[in-house]
């Protein structure tokens, strides 16, 4: 189960969608991990998979370096603040917030795809 989950999440990460969309629900719903542990595993998982995907996208000239660096700098600040906040929130609340985020993003993508003309 770990191998399949890692592989599928890796494919999704490489596409730029974010492997946590697969990884966190599998770890919490099917493998019984607490939400905070699943999120921590996801963050540790992201380091090598994100680096690999970034390298391929960079080689394919699909990275706006200046924009990425600005976003990364502020992302570091935001992630530190988020980790600090998450430490004081129960796993149940984090799980519900993650579910809400996935619903919002999924709904947005569904309607965006319906209106897209390709």
Residue pairs with C-beta under 8 A, 6 or more apart in sequence:
1 26
1 30
1 31
5 22
5 23
5 26
5 27
6 23
6 45
8 22
9 19
9 20
9 21
9 22
9 23
9 26
9 45
9 49
10 19
10 49
12 18
12 19
12 21
12 22
13 19
13 46
13 49
13 50
13 53
14 49
14 52
14 53
14 56
16 53
16 57
19 42
19 45
19 46
19 49
20 39
20 42
20 46
21 102
23 38
23 41
23 42
23 45
24 35
24 38
24 39
24 42
24 98
25 102
27 33
27 37
27 38
27 41
27 42
28 34
28 35
28 38
28 95
33 41
34 91
35 91
35 92
35 94
35 95
35 98
36 86
36 91
36 94
39 86
39 94
39 98
54 63
57 63
86 94
